[in-house]
Structures are given as C-alpha cells and as structure tokens.
Amino acid sequence: MIYNKLGKSNLKVSRLGFGTMRLPTINSNADIDEIEASKMLEYGIENGINLIDTAYPYHSKELDGNGNSEKFVGKFLKENNYRDEILLCTKSPSWLMEKKSDFDYYLDIQLDKLQTDYIDIYLLHSLTVPDWNKVKDLGVLDFLDDCLASGKVKHVGFSSHIEVDYLIEILDEYPKWEVALTQMNYLDEYYQSGVMGLDYLKQVNVGSMIMEPLRGGRLVQNIPKEIRELWNMAKVKRTPVEWALQYLWNRDDVDCVLSGMTSLDQVKENIKIASKEDTISEYDQELIREVARTYRTFLGNRCTRCGYCMPCPHGVDIINCLTEYNIAHMMNDPKASAMQYFSLIDDDSRADSCVECMECLPFCTQMLNIPEELQKVYEYFGSEFDHF
C-alpha cells in the first residue's frame, strides 16, 4: 500500500480508503451481510488500508435515518482489536440539526454506535449552502472547538457537493479545517468544486479525500463500444477500474480516494491497484480526456446511485428508474434497458408514479431535478414494453 500525508493534519493515510456506504446486504439496504463485510474489512486492514469512512445514515431503512453502518463498523473494530490500527472517519448529519445541543446529541450517539471514545476524523456531512448557513448560525464552529479540546474528535472537516466558490467560502471561515471530502473522477473535473477545489485545498494545505471515484460504478460497468475502443488505443493497458483510480492518484492534490466496495473481490482488486506505482503518460492523459468527452455524450443524467433520494414517499424506485435510463443512453441499447426497466421495477414504482411532491430535491447530491428526470424516463420507456 502507498501512503500519503493528509494535508496539515500530518496523518499518514493509505491512498485507498474503505467507504462503508455500499457494504454487501441481505434483503434490504439496512441488513448488512456482516460475515461477508467482515471478511472485506479484515482483508483491507491486513493489506494496508488504514482509513475507514462511515456516516450516521449509511445502511438505514429511511433516507436520513439512523443507519447500521456505524454500528457494524464499531462492532467489527472492537471484536477484532483493530480500533487503534485505523483512522476512523464519520460524519455529523448536518441536515438534522435544529438547535445547538443537537451537535453533541448526535455525536454521542455515533460514539456509542462506534464503540469508541474518540473519532479520528469528524466531517460535517454533505454540506449544502443552506445547511452550512444553518449550522453556522447554530454555533457549529464552537461545537467543533469543544470537540477538539475534549479529545472526542482529533481532526475536523466537511464533505460537500457544492460549487468551488462556496467550498472556498467555507474553508476560509474556519482555520481548523484539516480535511475536505469532495466528488471527483475524470468525468467531473469541472463539475461541482472539481479540479479548482482540489487546487485550493492544496494551497491551504487541507487534506483532500475523494468520493465517487467510479461515479457510482458507471465508469466500470456496461462500457460502451466507443469507450472500449478508446482504451485499446492506450500505450499502457489498464482495466477500467485502474484507469479511474490511477487518474486520481496521478494527481498531486489527491491524498485519499474512498471506494465504496461491495465484495471481497473488489477489495482485493482495488488494493492491488493502490499498491503499485503507476505514472500516466501525457498521451494517456489526453486519452482519458477523450474518454470523458465521449462519455458525456452518452449519459442521460448525472445520477450516481448514492441513495440519498430514497425512499420515495410515494414508492417510486428513483435510483433504478434513473439507472436504467442512464444505461440505455450509455449503451445505446434502449430495448435491453427497457426489458430490465419493465421486468425488475414494479408497476407502481416506475417513473410514471411520480406525483412531483418535490420532497427528494433537497437530498440529491448531484442537484438533479428528479421529477423532471423521471418524466424523461417515462417519456423514454413509456408505460408498457410494446413499442420497440
């Protein structure tokens, strides 16, 4: 494993971090397959991963509920005596805060779930501009000062899906930030805070952690023929996963890439990639840019399957509706995707069941107008599989 210094925190961090939002499950998102997930975490730690990332709502039954990821991670670390060997990162559910005492209330819940008396890296989770203004008014900076002074938290930061101007504004308001988690992959250089945000993080020496390196798996699944032909032109042959991860590790402003792995094979593959030096040539960097340009012509929308929009109060299977729509565009095969759309998604869970209640809009990390996107899905596939 290769390690980097995480900004001014001076933490030595494995450049591959273990994200626990997409652990293997049984039956439902809330039911973690603990046997398989334990094998994955054990292999990861024993082979060099020293950062585990979780959050309050991960693996919950409800959109912003009290999830089981923290509970599982805490149990695993305690039972296997790994707590002192890893950097534990979790996130404060900023959107739930209504009064100043809520910050301590949720932190204490998280410490209990994680079965620890301190958190190495504590992030304000998925800050939007309204959430930032709200928690700032509630005294979040005083809360973070108190956390650091008490030892409950060793290092503080935030995660966000915001534009670079807002990222810089937040960074400049608190000198004790040490870590920022932003979305980045070779499709998203100029999306959200993108490369400009990474550049500013490096300037102010705040550690950079990356989410969505594979864009929700879209960069390594159902790869269009045009993309495969481009990769075949590379001077150095790499798998799609290698291209996506090495693109990030080839940058000097990326400290740690979080991967939400769902199988032991994925853990093994990613660790193998993370453990070798690999410099991407100028020729192959231009090839990556061409791949990105080509991909952008295929995608129907920017959904990354993060799940924050679910469950829909009216039962719409938002994630899978948008996924089949995206795959149809990426693969240029509407018939195959329509078969999946109509066979795998229940009648009352398809796009035409959306009533435009708008309750999902504040939760979309990609800032999609979900009702509008669902209308596109309905217009694309229709209501019956009889017109192809």
Secondary structure, 3 states (H helix, E strand, C coil): CCEEECHHHCCEEECEEEECCCCCECCCCCCECHHHHHHHHHHHHHCCCCEEECCCCCCCCCCCCCCCHHHHHHHHHHHCCCHHHCEEEEEECHHHCCCCHHHHHHHHHHHHHHCCCCEEEEEEEEECHHHHHHHHHCCHHHHHHHHHHHCCEEEEEEEECCCHHHHHHHHHCCCCEEEEEEECCCCCCCCCCHHHHHHHHHHCCCEEEEECCCCCCCCCCCCCHHHHHHHCCCCCCCCHHHHHHHHHHCCCCCCEEEECCCCHHHHHHHHHHHCCCCCCCHHHHHHHHHHHHHHHCCCCCCCCCCCCCCCCCCCCCHHHHHHHHHHHHHHCCHHHHHHHHHHHCCHHHCHHHCCCCCCCHHHCCCCCCHHHHHHHHHHHHCCCCCCC
